[in-house]
């Protein structure tokens, strides 16, 4: 039986979260291997956006392929003029996904970490660490294993507390008969719905996420914020084409089609297990916005540093994993996660008119407040103040919707009080 012996950390997965944490663990001087079912150097299919300030603060703005200062949303009901237009006043960026991927691969190589391609079969733990067996008969021994295999983790355990809502999107990168957005513009949310039939307007709302990529190329994506079960891709594609037709726009050339589906509000992992998680497996998707890459970039260094410190202090087995969990999900972040999940439960029951009114009120908040909410950088007391301020500035129908404790909200409130 072949394999590796004596690793400090074994990271499972081949996507952004796995590459990110493997690179940071190696930067701490740890002996690290990344084990992926497929080649982690293969091109990523989906796009990744981020508020530019997040990468500016990390000194990683060079990883952006595009950056927009003309950032807007539309929360009106019709397409005439600038109905319901909101200017955000903040730069938004689109990652050069090849550059981002290579940034982490270079880090892995620079620190001497290994990349292994194999299918994980079983994982066992003892007082000193963990042993992973693969389908090809290899055994890999490590002080700690990090499951970063995505939203349906291979080994990580997460409790179930009800249906998990999915954010779904169908998008097209290509060329159009006329520009679907203004020159050099990014549209975060276009909730205008004049292209929908009355029957469709009674169904779950969707919005357009769109950007000018330059040189006559655009990216347009029809998106459902969150729903359980998620809005099917065929419906999103149908709505996107309806939206374009209503504006007299046709698609002339398709370079890429994007299908995106991920869970928004899974429960936090069981932190008593002798296995760490990172990324989607560890429920790190922002439950209110669906963003995660900024969180990966901010939280990976602290997690890696905590694990290195614990290993150097002689910790092993379950206590070592607990040190990691305490850093990744401290009480402060667990409280925020609960508040975001609580809010999402409300939004998923809002109809089209309520949702437009809600977001109009949300983006009327002070710029730093709504940005901090979306970036998950507001301390819990400030987050609560922001939510109360939003409630005070919202319309009557939105307030009424937010006041109705139906479904899982009461259970989530109880959990937040326990934290």
ABEGO torsion letter per residue (X at the ends): XBEBBGBABBBBEABAAAAAAAAAAAAAGBBBBBBBABBAABBBABBBBBBAAAAAAAGAAAABABBBABBBBBABABABEABGBBBAGBBBBBBBAAAAAAAAAAAAAAAGBBBBBBBBABBBBBAAEBBBBBAAGBBBBBABBBBAAEABBAABBBBBAEBBBBBBBBBBBEBBABBABBBGBBBABBABAAABBAAAAABBBBBBBBBBAEGGBBBBBBBBABBOBBBBAAAAAAAAAAAAAAAGBBBABBABBBBBBBBAABBBBBAABBBBBBEAAAGABBAAAGBAAAAAAAAAAAAAAAAAAAAAAGBBEAAAAAAAAAAABBAAAAAAAAAAAAAAAAAAABBAAAAAAAAAAAAABBAAAAAAAAAGABBAAAAAAAAAAAAAABBAAAAAAAABBBEAAAAAAAAAAAX
